[in-house]
Amino acid sequence: MTGTDHNTEHHQGAVQRHVLTGQEAEQESARDERRLHSSSFGRAAVAYAEHRPDYARAAVRWALETAPGPRVLDLGAGTGKLTAALVALGHDVVSVEPDRAMLAELRGTLPTVRALPGSAEAIPLPDACVDAVVSGNAMHWFDMDLAGPEIARVLAPGGVLAGLWNVFDDRVDWVAGLARVTGPAAIGPRDVPASWRTATARMHLPKSGGDAWFDSPEQAEFPHGQQRTADSLVATLATKAGVLVMPEREREALLEEARTYLADRPETGAGDFTLPMLTSVLRVRRM
């Protein structure tokens, strides 16, 4: 090998190492941001329990209609919004939640439910012990490189993985206007139907390479609504992760803009109203 060849090869290797290091840094930055946002909810656990909506029962039924049995894990269960719907429908539920404050709210509201500390990346349950794993507005926080194998491990063969998201129906004019006023910190890409479909299909499922644990995903949407006032809708927006991590002055300014907008709209300025929503569901089956 000539000196020139050696130098060229060395340079190419250095460039390759630099590219990989850059990719790793970008991935770590994304993980840091995900950890920051996902860990923000504990400080607002009481408000989350009070102001976040439940899930359309038809959506929960569809999510689980192909599950081979009644044993369901609510993963990233938060304060128990989805857990409560699962219990009401007669499922045998265990809930897992990493945040202590959120878990305390869940246990206080649903004392008969088995509720465990843990995460999607380290599920404190034995192999093949549940017929379905569901997640309400939480699957986008999972590190699927780690969570995918864990979810596959605890699911029985033929079991179902389903994510449910409550999204704002921005086909309604005043809802679209609210999204424009508050911006993505409050109503982001996963919070409206069209971009939810794209984001969940591309981003929030276990990788299908290698052992290919899951079959092709299915999506469905179900009408839903939440009774709100202008003040309680602003309080709901204040529980969004992007708002919780804002500097206090920016957060208060954003919420005041939302409050002013809602007070000025005829649909929302005169008392109680129904916030138009959809419960959107993404499901896959364990192979």
C-alpha positions as CSV (number, residue, x, y, z in Angstrom):
1,M,0.0,0.0,0.0
2,T,1.4,3.4,-0.9
3,G,1.6,6.3,1.5
4,T,-1.1,8.1,-0.5
5,D,-3.4,5.0,-0.3
6,H,-2.8,4.8,3.4
7,N,-3.6,8.5,4.0
8,T,-6.7,8.3,1.9
9,E,-7.9,5.2,3.7
10,H,-7.1,6.8,7.1
11,H,-9.0,10.0,6.0
12,Q,-12.0,8.0,4.9
13,G,-12.1,6.1,8.2
14,A,-11.9,9.4,10.1
15,V,-14.8,10.8,8.1
16,Q,-16.8,7.7,8.7
17,R,-16.1,7.8,12.4
18,H,-17.1,11.5,12.4
19,V,-20.4,10.7,10.7
20,L,-21.2,7.9,13.1
21,T,-20.3,10.2,16.1
22,G,-22.6,12.9,14.7
23,Q,-25.5,10.4,14.3
24,E,-24.9,9.2,17.8
25,A,-24.9,12.7,19.2
26,E,-28.1,13.5,17.3
27,Q,-29.7,10.3,18.7
28,E,-28.6,11.2,22.2
29,S,-29.9,14.7,21.9
30,A,-33.3,13.3,20.8
31,R,-33.2,11.0,23.8
32,D,-32.4,13.9,26.2
33,E,-35.3,15.9,24.8
34,R,-37.6,13.0,25.2
35,R,-36.5,12.4,28.8
36,L,-36.9,16.1,29.6
37,H,-40.5,16.3,28.2
38,S,-41.6,12.9,29.5
39,S,-40.3,13.7,33.0
40,S,-42.2,17.0,33.1
41,F,-45.6,15.6,34.0
42,G,-45.0,14.8,37.6
43,R,-45.0,18.4,38.6
44,A,-48.5,18.7,37.2
45,A,-49.9,15.3,38.3
46,V,-52.9,16.7,40.1
47,A,-53.8,19.1,37.2
48,Y,-53.2,16.3,34.7
49,A,-55.7,14.1,36.6
50,E,-58.2,16.9,36.7
51,H,-58.0,18.3,33.2
52,R,-56.8,15.7,30.8
53,P,-59.6,13.9,28.9
54,D,-60.5,10.2,29.2
55,Y,-60.7,8.0,26.0
56,A,-63.6,7.2,23.8
57,R,-64.9,3.8,24.8
58,A,-65.4,2.7,21.2
59,A,-61.7,3.4,20.6
60,V,-60.6,1.3,23.6
61,R,-62.9,-1.6,22.4
62,W,-61.4,-1.4,18.9
63,A,-57.8,-1.3,20.3
64,L,-58.4,-4.6,22.1
65,E,-61.0,-6.4,19.9
66,T,-58.4,-8.9,18.5
67,A,-56.6,-9.5,21.9
68,P,-56.6,-13.2,22.7
69,G,-57.6,-12.7,26.4
70,P,-58.5,-10.1,29.1
71,R,-55.1,-9.5,30.6
72,V,-54.1,-5.9,29.8
73,L,-51.0,-3.8,30.7
74,D,-51.4,-0.1,30.6
75,L,-47.9,1.1,30.0
76,G,-46.9,4.6,30.9
77,A,-50.3,4.8,32.6
78,G,-49.9,8.3,34.1
79,T,-52.7,9.2,36.5
80,G,-54.9,6.3,35.2
81,K,-57.1,7.9,32.5
82,L,-56.9,4.9,30.2
83,T,-56.7,2.4,33.1
84,A,-60.1,3.6,34.3
85,A,-61.7,2.9,30.9
86,L,-60.1,-0.6,30.8
87,V,-61.4,-1.4,34.2
88,A,-64.9,-0.2,33.3
89,L,-64.9,-2.5,30.3
90,G,-64.1,-5.5,32.4
91,H,-60.4,-6.1,31.6
92,D,-57.9,-7.6,34.1
93,V,-55.5,-4.6,34.3
94,V,-52.0,-4.0,35.6
95,S,-50.6,-0.5,35.2
96,V,-47.0,0.6,35.0
97,E,-45.8,4.2,35.4
98,P,-42.3,5.6,35.9
99,D,-43.2,8.9,37.6
100,R,-43.9,8.7,41.3
101,A,-46.3,11.6,41.5
102,M,-48.4,10.3,38.6
103,L,-48.4,6.8,40.1
104,A,-49.6,8.2,43.4
105,E,-52.5,9.8,41.7
106,L,-53.4,6.6,39.9
107,R,-53.2,4.6,43.1
108,G,-55.4,7.1,44.9
109,T,-58.0,7.2,42.2
110,L,-58.0,3.4,41.4
111,P,-56.9,1.7,44.6
112,T,-58.0,-1.8,43.5
113,V,-55.8,-1.8,40.4
114,R,-52.3,-3.3,40.6
115,A,-50.1,-0.3,39.8
116,L,-46.3,-0.8,39.6
117,P,-43.3,1.6,39.2
118,G,-41.5,0.8,36.0
119,S,-41.0,1.9,32.4
120,A,-41.5,0.7,28.8
121,E,-37.8,0.0,28.6
122,A,-37.8,-2.1,31.8
123,I,-41.2,-3.6,32.4
124,P,-41.5,-5.3,35.9
125,L,-43.5,-8.3,34.7
126,P,-42.7,-11.9,33.6
127,D,-42.7,-13.2,30.0
128,A,-45.9,-13.7,28.0
129,C,-48.1,-12.6,31.0
130,V,-50.5,-10.2,29.2
131,D,-52.8,-10.4,26.2
132,A,-52.4,-6.7,25.3
133,V,-50.2,-3.7,26.0
134,V,-51.9,-0.3,25.7
135,S,-50.6,3.2,26.1
136,G,-52.6,6.4,26.4
137,N,-50.8,9.5,25.0
138,A,-47.5,8.0,26.1
139,M,-46.1,5.7,23.4
140,H,-44.2,8.6,21.7
141,W,-42.1,8.9,24.9
142,F,-40.8,5.3,24.7
143,D,-37.3,4.5,23.4
144,M,-38.5,1.7,21.1
145,D,-35.0,0.3,20.6
146,L,-35.3,-0.9,24.2
147,A,-39.1,-0.9,24.7
148,G,-39.9,-2.9,21.6
149,P,-38.2,-6.1,22.8
150,E,-39.6,-5.6,26.3
151,I,-43.2,-5.2,25.0
152,A,-42.8,-8.3,22.8
153,R,-41.4,-10.2,25.8
154,V,-44.4,-9.6,28.1
155,L,-47.0,-10.1,25.4
156,A,-48.5,-13.6,24.8
157,P,-48.3,-14.9,21.2
158,G,-51.0,-13.1,19.2
159,G,-51.2,-10.3,21.7
160,V,-51.9,-6.7,20.8
161,L,-49.9,-3.5,21.2
162,A,-52.1,-0.4,20.9
163,G,-51.4,3.3,21.4
164,L,-54.3,5.7,21.9
165,W,-54.0,9.5,21.5
166,N,-56.6,12.1,22.2
167,V,-56.2,14.7,19.4
168,F,-57.8,18.1,18.8
169,D,-60.2,18.0,15.9
170,D,-58.7,20.9,13.9
171,R,-61.3,20.4,11.1
172,V,-63.4,22.7,13.4
173,D,-62.6,26.3,12.6
174,W,-62.1,27.6,16.2
175,V,-60.0,24.6,17.1
176,A,-57.7,25.3,14.1
177,G,-57.5,28.9,15.3
178,L,-56.5,27.9,18.8
179,A,-53.7,25.7,17.4
180,R,-52.4,28.7,15.4
181,V,-52.5,30.9,18.5
182,T,-50.8,28.5,20.9
183,G,-48.3,26.9,18.5
184,P,-46.7,23.5,18.6
185,A,-45.7,23.7,22.3
186,A,-49.4,23.3,23.2
187,I,-51.0,21.7,20.1
188,G,-48.2,19.9,18.3
189,P,-47.9,17.5,15.4
190,R,-49.3,14.5,17.3
191,D,-52.2,16.6,18.6
192,V,-54.2,17.0,15.4
193,P,-55.6,14.2,13.1
194,A,-53.7,14.5,9.8
195,S,-50.2,14.8,11.2
196,W,-51.0,12.3,14.0
197,R,-51.5,9.7,11.2
198,T,-48.1,10.4,9.7
199,A,-46.2,10.7,12.9
200,T,-47.5,7.5,14.5
201,A,-47.1,5.4,11.4
202,R,-43.5,6.4,11.0
203,M,-42.2,7.0,14.5
204,H,-43.8,5.2,17.4
205,L,-43.7,1.5,16.8
206,P,-41.1,-1.2,17.5
207,K,-38.7,-1.7,14.6
208,S,-39.8,-4.6,12.3
209,G,-36.3,-5.7,11.3
210,G,-34.6,-8.7,12.9
211,D,-37.0,-10.9,14.7
212,A,-40.0,-8.8,13.4
213,W,-42.1,-9.2,16.5
214,F,-45.2,-7.4,15.1
215,D,-47.3,-7.4,12.0
216,S,-48.5,-4.5,9.9
217,P,-50.0,-1.6,11.9
218,E,-53.6,-0.4,11.7
219,Q,-55.0,3.1,12.5
220,A,-58.5,4.2,13.4
221,E,-60.2,7.3,14.8
222,F,-63.3,7.7,17.0
223,P,-65.3,10.8,17.8
224,H,-64.8,12.1,21.3
225,G,-65.4,15.3,23.2
226,Q,-64.6,16.9,26.5
227,Q,-66.8,19.4,28.4
228,R,-64.7,22.5,29.0
229,T,-64.8,26.2,29.9
230,A,-62.3,28.7,28.6
231,D,-60.4,28.5,31.9
232,S,-60.4,24.7,32.1
233,L,-59.2,24.4,28.5
234,V,-56.4,26.7,29.3
235,A,-55.6,24.5,32.3
236,T,-55.6,21.5,30.0
237,L,-53.1,23.2,27.7
238,A,-50.9,24.0,30.7
239,T,-50.5,20.2,31.3
240,K,-48.9,19.7,27.8
241,A,-45.2,18.7,28.0
242,G,-44.1,21.5,25.6
243,V,-45.8,24.1,27.9
244,L,-44.5,22.5,31.1
245,V,-40.9,22.8,30.1
246,M,-41.2,26.5,29.0
247,P,-39.6,29.3,31.0
248,E,-42.3,30.7,33.3
249,R,-42.7,34.0,31.6
250,E,-43.1,32.4,28.2
251,R,-45.6,29.8,29.6
252,E,-47.8,32.5,31.2
253,A,-47.7,34.6,28.0
254,L,-48.8,31.6,25.9
255,L,-51.6,30.7,28.2
256,E,-52.8,34.3,28.4
257,E,-53.0,34.4,24.6
258,A,-55.0,31.2,24.6
259,R,-57.3,32.6,27.3
260,T,-57.9,35.8,25.3
261,Y,-58.6,33.9,22.1
262,L,-61.1,31.6,23.8
263,A,-62.9,34.5,25.5
264,D,-63.3,36.3,22.2
265,R,-64.8,33.3,20.3
266,P,-68.6,32.9,20.3
267,E,-68.2,29.1,20.6
268,T,-66.1,29.3,23.7
269,G,-66.5,32.6,25.4
270,A,-69.9,32.2,27.0
271,G,-69.5,29.3,29.4
272,D,-69.5,25.6,29.0
273,F,-68.7,24.0,25.6
274,T,-67.6,20.7,24.1
275,L,-64.0,20.5,22.9
276,P,-64.2,18.5,19.6
277,M,-61.7,15.7,19.8
278,L,-60.9,12.3,18.3
279,T,-59.4,9.3,20.1
280,S,-57.0,8.0,17.5
281,V,-55.7,4.4,17.8
282,L,-52.6,2.7,16.4
283,R,-52.5,-1.1,16.9
284,V,-50.3,-4.0,15.9
285,R,-50.4,-7.8,16.7
286,R,-47.6,-9.8,18.3
287,M,-46.4,-12.4,15.8
